[in-house]
Amino acid sequence: MLPEFNTEIALLNMQLILGIAAVIGHIFPVWADFKGGKGVATLFGLVIGISPWTALACSGVFLLVLYLTRFVSLSSILASVAFPVFILVIFNVDNPIYRGFAVTVALLVILTHQKNIGRIIRGGESKVPIFKKRDRRRQKNQDS
């Protein structure tokens, strides 16, 4: 028998608690010596389920940064930093647990991407080769 939630806020709070547990489980999996991934995909799935419009807005940030830089890691970081901006400022969510969750998510993604940030600063981060024709044209124009 599933528990009943009296209000929408109580349901949202339970979803956030269970969602963050899933994210932590992906970042620090017990069966893999606590060495997991960055948690971004799990976080994105959680945000899709809880707030589809916010997920769509964060996807827009991700795709724009990816198009401009071709760094998946930078795209993930900036989309996660945009998440609390969307929650706190644009969509003006008044649930304090959701607001705290949004800020925590941004900090968690930044923490899990520390090595990527270092590689971006040093110029050693890999780029996604999704815009090969555009990049070849730019390189050809720079060489001319």
C-alpha positions in Angstrom: 0.0 0.0 0.0 1.4 3.4 -1.1 1.4 6.3 1.3 -1.1 9.1 0.6 0.1 12.7 0.3 -2.3 15.3 1.5 -1.0 18.1 -0.7 0.8 18.6 -3.9 3.8 20.1 -2.0 4.1 16.9 0.1 4.2 14.8 -3.0 6.8 17.1 -4.7 9.0 17.0 -1.5 8.9 13.2 -1.5 9.7 13.1 -5.2 12.7 15.4 -4.6 14.0 13.3 -1.7 13.7 10.1 -3.6 15.2 11.7 -6.7 18.2 13.0 -4.9 18.7 9.5 -3.4 18.8 8.1 -7.0 21.3 10.8 -8.1 23.6 10.1 -5.1 23.3 6.4 -5.9 24.5 7.0 -9.4 27.3 9.3 -8.4 28.5 7.0 -5.5 27.3 3.4 -6.4 27.9 0.9 -3.6 28.7 -1.9 -6.0 31.3 0.0 -7.9 33.5 1.1 -4.9 31.6 4.4 -4.8 33.0 5.5 -8.2 30.2 6.4 -10.5 29.2 9.0 -13.0 28.5 12.7 -12.8 24.7 12.3 -12.1 23.6 14.7 -14.9 21.4 12.3 -16.8 19.7 11.1 -13.6 19.2 14.7 -12.5 17.8 15.5 -15.9 15.3 12.6 -15.7 14.3 13.8 -12.3 13.7 17.4 -13.5 11.7 16.1 -16.6 9.4 14.2 -14.2 8.9 17.1 -11.8 9.1 20.2 -13.9 9.0 19.6 -17.7 9.1 23.3 -18.6 12.2 23.8 -16.5 13.8 20.7 -18.1 13.0 22.2 -21.5 14.6 25.5 -20.6 17.7 23.8 -19.2 17.9 21.7 -22.4 17.9 24.9 -24.4 20.8 26.2 -22.4 22.6 22.9 -22.8 22.1 22.8 -26.6 23.1 26.5 -27.1 26.3 26.0 -25.1 27.1 22.7 -26.9 26.5 24.4 -30.3 28.8 27.3 -29.4 31.6 25.4 -27.6 31.2 21.7 -28.4 32.0 20.9 -24.8 29.5 18.5 -23.3 30.8 19.0 -19.8 30.6 22.8 -20.0 27.1 22.5 -21.5 26.1 20.2 -18.5 27.6 22.6 -16.0 26.0 25.7 -17.4 22.6 24.0 -17.8 22.8 22.9 -14.1 23.7 26.5 -13.1 20.8 27.8 -15.1 18.5 25.4 -13.2 18.3 27.4 -10.0 18.1 30.6 -12.0 15.0 29.2 -13.7 13.5 27.9 -10.4 14.3 30.9 -8.3 13.9 33.8 -10.7 12.0 32.9 -13.9 9.5 30.3 -12.7 9.6 31.8 -9.1 8.9 28.5 -7.3 8.0 29.2 -3.7 8.6 25.7 -2.3 11.7 26.1 0.0 12.8 22.4 -0.4 12.6 22.7 -4.2 14.6 26.0 -4.1 17.2 24.4 -1.9 17.3 21.3 -4.2 17.9 23.5 -7.3 20.9 25.2 -5.7 22.2 21.9 -4.4 22.0 20.4 -7.9 24.0 23.2 -9.4 26.7 22.8 -6.7 26.7 19.0 -7.0 27.2 19.1 -10.8 30.0 21.7 -10.4 31.7 19.4 -7.8 31.4 16.3 -10.0 32.9 18.2 -13.0 36.0 19.6 -11.2 38.4 17.6 -13.5 36.5 18.7 -16.6 36.7 22.3 -15.5 40.5 22.0 -15.0 40.8 20.4 -18.5 38.7 23.2 -20.1 40.9 25.9 -18.4 44.1 24.1 -19.6 42.7 23.5 -23.1 42.7 19.7 -22.8 39.0 18.9 -22.7 37.6 16.9 -25.6 35.1 18.4 -28.0 32.2 16.6 -29.5 32.8 16.4 -33.3 29.1 17.1 -34.2 29.7 20.1 -36.3 32.6 18.9 -38.5 31.6 20.9 -41.7 31.2 24.1 -39.7 34.6 23.6 -38.0 36.4 22.8 -41.2 35.0 26.0 -42.8 36.1 28.0 -39.8 39.6 26.4 -39.9 39.8 27.0 -43.6 38.8 30.7 -43.2 41.4 31.1 -40.4 44.1 29.6 -42.4 43.4 31.8 -45.4 
